[in-house]
Amino acid sequence: MQDRTNRPRIVIVGGGFGGLAAVSELKGADADITLIDRRNHHLFQPLLYQVATTSLGPSEIAWPIRQLVHKRQNVTTLLGKVAAIDTQASLVRLEDGTSVPFDWLILATGAQHAYFGHDDWEPFAPGLKTLEDATAMRRRLLMAFEKAELETNPDRRKALLTFAIIGGGATGVELAGAIIELARITLRDDFRNIHPEQARVVLIEAGPRVLANFKPEMSAYAERALKELGVEVALGQAVTEVRADGVVYGGTELKSATIIWAAGVLASPAAKWLGVEADRAGRIKVDDDLSVPGHPNIFAVGDTVTATTPGGKPVPGIGDAAKQGGRHAARVIIARLLGDTAPMPFRYRHLGDIATIGRSRALIDFGWLTLTGGIGWWTWGLAHIYFLIGLKNRIFIALNWLWIYLTGYRSARLITQDTPTTTKD
């Protein structure tokens, strides 16, 4: 790419929470900004599971990145996938051969699924990180019921109506609650040869409790709530085998046609691009100000890095942590452009943990306030609506959730094909 001005060039890789927060914080900076992402949309990941479980449509939780920054004349948006970073020449190299020069670089590239050395499990147990993942998972969930309606073999039908979720974190818990309600409420009267309400949802967690980031008493509440909904919770039992027809955990074999991975993540290849030290999950070990060691003009934020709070606890891999990191990196760059070289260590402020279980129960832990049950669910909903982009989306999703709350009916149940089909006139 040609250098259009002699102003500082700031390149941001990643249009997620961290990248967009950096762009927002850089408003008014006397610099040219280039935002690069492999997809053309910003995704509100906390609600991705609701697309997978038919509560919301894809366009309700994603927005074109160009639309979000179109009023910022000094921001250029590029659709591309990073292949390498040349730190000597200060270039971000894309897979299509494009080279993007930078004076300052912020990496906010997120994370991908991690199978703990069992990458061969991925075809049988896909995870949930992108819109493509969500629509594929929705297809698998709905097709399981459709196939069961046609199946005459009782054992095969039972396997089709058994859903195994590996991982008892927020994603696993939220998926489990949504899937059991989809089966027992939304689809209950839609079939003639099967009884969807007899579907099994099994949540498998290797640790001693679900939602390990919450207080023990709140984890216990989540487990009780899941069981009351009908979810089978298996704790302290690691998965040792994943196959096309089921899983093995704790010596138990479970026949299941639909397996979902919600057990772990791996950072993007950013550390490899830079040739710097990373932890076991591939996260860059950054300096106190989120700059990459040996590269004071390169910053990494969010799931791309491993960082600690002032108390020594790891900064969690959540959207708000990415936002705070993106804003901080942008502030450091602004200060450096103004000639301020004073140390600016990152101070993460944890606002709280939230998770939902089905359409009427949630857990809220703000530290100074903890809520569960129905009031927790309403608080959870308001918190998510607040952070959505656009008044239209806030209103639509609020009304949609209210309808689901009152009726249990989920409307986004279209099955889209995974391969193109031809039609005849």
N, C-alpha and C positions, 0 to 999 in steps of 0.2 A: 504494500500500500504506500501511496505517496504521502509524505509529510506536508500537510496543508499550511501549517503555521509554525512559528518558532515558540509557541507557548508550550508549557509542560504537557506531556502526553501521559495520561493515566489510563491504564487498561485494567478492566475488571472481568475476570473469567467466572461466569456463573450468574444466572438471573434468578436465583432463589432468594430466600430471606436475607442472607448476608450480602449478596451482590446488590440487590435493590436498596437495602439500607445504606450501603456505601454510596450509591448513586444519589440517593436523597440527601445525605449529609454533605455531599460535595456541591450542592446547589450554591451557585454564586462564586465558586472557585474559578480563578482565572486560568483555566486549563481545558484541554480537549480530552474528552472522555470517550473511550470505546468499551462497550459492553458486549461480551462474547458469550453465547450459549449454544449448546448443541440442539436445543429445541426453541421454538419460537414463542413459548409461553412461560409465564410464571405460574407455579403450581402451589396451591395452599395444601400442603401435604397432610396436616392434621385431619383433614376431612376426606382423604383419599379412600379410606376404607368404606365410606358411605357411597362412593361411586361403585366400588366393588360389590356392595351388598344391596344395590338398587334403590337407595334412598335419594341419591342426587345424580344428575347428569354431569358429564365431564366439563361442559362449558360453564357450569355453576361454580367450579372451584379453580378455574384456570383463566388467565387473561393474557392476550398477546403482549409481549414485552414492548414491542414498538408503540403500542397504544399507551402504555404506562409512562413512556418517556418522550412522547412525540412533541411535547411543548418545550423540551430542553434542547435548544438548538446546538449546544456544544456536545451533545451525546450522540454518538453513532452506534447503532446496534448491528451486530454481525451474527448471522446464523452459521455456525461452524463448530467443528470438533477439534480440540487441541491435540496435536500429535507430539509436540516437544516445546521446550522453552530454552532458548539460547541465552544464558545469563551473560555471556561475554559480549555478545552483540546487542543485548537487550531487545530480543525479538520473541514474540509468541508465534510459533509456527502451527498452522492449521493443516488438517489432513489433505485439503484440496490444493496445497502448495502456497496458500496465502501466508505472508509474513506480516505481523502487526508489531510495529515498533513501540516501545514504552520507555518512559522515564521512571514511572512508578507502576507497580503491579499489585493487584489484590486478587488472590485466589480464593474463591468461594464456591468450590466445585462439589461439595456435598459428599455423599457416600453411596455405596452400592451394597447388594446382598453379600453376606459372608456365610459360607457353609463349613467353616472350621476344618478345612482340608478335604471336604467331601463335595467337591464341585460337581461330581457325577450325580448328586441328588437334585440339582437344580431343575432338570427337565420334569421331574416328578413332583417337586415341591417348590413352585415359583413363589417369589416374594412380592412385596408391594411397595414400590418406590416411584413409579411413573404412571401417567394416565394410561399408557399402553398396558402396564401391569394390571391396572384396575379394571379396564374393559375386558381384558383376557380372563381375569378372575371371575368377573360377573358372568361371562359366557360359560365358564366351567361350572359355576354354582347352579345356574339355571338349567344347563344341559344335563346335569346330574339328575334333576327331577324329571326332565323330559325322557331321558333314557330309562329311568326307573319305571316310568309309566308304561313303556313298551316291553320291559324285561319280564319274562315268565319264570326264570330261575330264581327261587327265593334267596339263595346265598348271594347271587350277583346283585339282586335288587337291594339286599341289605347293605352291601358294600357301596352301592351307588348312593344310598341315603345316609352314609357315614362320612362325616367331615372331620378330618384331623388337622389341628392347628398346632404347630410346633413353636413354642415360645410364649411365655406368660407375661411379657411386658405390655405396655399400653396398646400396641397394635394388635397383639394376640387376643387380649381381653376384649377389646372393642369389636374385633371381628367375630369372636365367639358369641357375644351377646347379640350382635346384629344378625348373624346367620341363624341362630336358634329362633329368633323372632320372625325372620323371613319364612322359615319353615312352618312354625306353629301358629302364626297369625296371618301373615300376608297370603301365603299359598294354601292355606288350610282347605279351602273350598274349591280350588281350581282344578283338581284332578279327580279321576273316577276309579282308576285301578290301583292307586297308591294312597296312603295317608301321610301327607307331608309332615304332619305333627309328630309322627313316629321317627323322624330323622334323628340321628345321633350326632352331637357335636362334642368332640373330645379335645380338650386343651391340655397339651403336654408341656411341662416345664421341668427342666433339669434341677433347678434350685428348689429351696424349701418353701417358697411362697410366690404367689403372683404379685405383679407390680412391686418389685423389690426396691424401687426408688421411693416408695411411700413408707410411712410409718407402719410397723407391724400390725397395729390394730386396724388400720385402714386396708391393708392387704387382706386381713382376715375377713373384713366386711366384703371386699370384692369377691373373695372365694365363695362366701355364703350367697351373695347375690347371683353369682353365676350358677351355682347349684340350684337355687330357687327357680331360675329360668329354665333349668333342664340341662345345662352344660355339665359334662363329666370332666372333672379336673384331676389330672394326674400329676402329682408333685414329686420332686426328688427322683425323677426317672429320666435319664438321658436317652435320647434317641440314638440307636446304634445301627439302624438300617432303614433306608428309604427306598421303596421300589414302586413300580407302576401300580401295583395292586395293594399297597399298604405300607405300614411302618412297623418297626420293632422297637419297643422301649421298655426298659426294666425287665427284659425277658418276656414281655408280652407282645404277641403279634396281633395287630389290628388291621383288618381288611378295610380298606378305604379307597374309593375311586377319586376322591378330592383331597389333596394334601396341600396345606399352605404353610409357607416358611415365614416365621416372624421372630426368629431367634437371634439374629446378629447382623451387623453391618461391617463393611470394609470401606476405608476411605478411598477416594478417587486416586488415580496414579500421580497426583501432584508431586509427591516426594520424589518419585522416579524422574519426572520431568526436570526437577531441579538438581537431582543427585545429592539430596541431603538426608540426614538421619530421620528415621520414622520409627514409631512403636510397632507392636505386633499387628495392630489393625491398620497399618499403613498411614497413620496420622503423623503429620509433621510436628516435630518438637520445636516450637517457636520460642523466641525471646519474650521478655516481659511485656513488650509493647506490641506483640503479635507479628513482629518482623521475623523473617527467616534468618537463622544464624548465618553470618557471613554475607548476607544480602540485605542491607538496611533499607533498600528501596523496594523490597518485595515483602508483601504481607499475606498471611493465610488466616482464614477465619472459619468458624462453624465446624462441621464434621470433618473438614480437611485437617484439623489440628488437634493436638492434645495440649490442654492448658489447665491451670489450677486456679481455684478461688483464693482470696487472701488467707482463708483458713486452711488451705492445703488440699481441699477436696477437688476432684476432677470437675471441670466445667461440663455439664451434661450436653449431649448431642440433641438439642431441641431447637425449634425455630427461634425462640427469643434469644438464646445464646448466640446464634448466628447473627441476628440483627444487632445485638450489642457489639459483637466483634466487628461487623461491617462498619458500623458507625465509628467505632474507636479507630480502626485503621484509616478511615477517611479523615478523622480529626488529626491524626498524627501527620498525615501527608500535608494537610492544610497548614499545620504549624511549621513543618519543614519548608514548605514553599515560602512562608513568611519569614524564614530565617531563624525560627525558634528551634534550638537543638536540645532543649531541656528534656530529661527522661519523661516518658508518658506511659507508665505501666497500665496494662488493662486490668480493670476491676469489674469482674462480673457480679451482677446483682441478680440473685435468683428470686423470681417473682412468685414461684409456686409450681405445684404439680397438679395436673387435672387429667381425668380419664372418665369415660362414660361406659355404662353397662346397659345396653338395650335402650329403649325409648323413654325410660322414666327414672333411671338411677345413674348417679355419677359420684365421683370422689373429687373433692376440692381440698387442697392443702396449700394455703398461702402462708403457713408458718404461724401467723397470728390468728388465723381463722381456718377451721376445718369443717367441711360440710359433706354430707352423704345423702343418699336417697333422692327424693323428688326435688327438694330445694337445691341439692347439689346439681341435679340435672338442669334445672332452669339457669343456675349460675354458669354452668358449663356452656350452655347454649348462648347466653348473652356474651360471654367472654369470646367465643368464636365469632359470633356475628360482628362484634366490635372490630375485630382484626381483618374481616373480609374487605375486599376492595370494591367500592362502588355501592351506591344506595340501592340500585336495582337488585343486585345480588343479595344484599342484606335483607331486603323485604321479601324476596322470593324464597330464600332459604328459611327465614323465620316462619313464613306461612306454611312451607312444606313440612317443617319439623312439627308445627302445631297440628297439621293434618295427620301426620304419622302418629303423633302423641295421642290424638283423640280416636283414631280409627285403626291404626296399625297398618294402613295401606301404603305400600311403596310403589310409586308409579314408574320409576326408571327401570323397567324390566324387559326391555327389548333385547333380543339375542342377535348380535351382529356376527356375521360370518368372519372367520379368520383367514379365509382365502376368497379371492374374487370369484363370482359366479357369472355365467353367461345367461342371457335371456333371449327368447325368441319372440318376435313380434307376431 
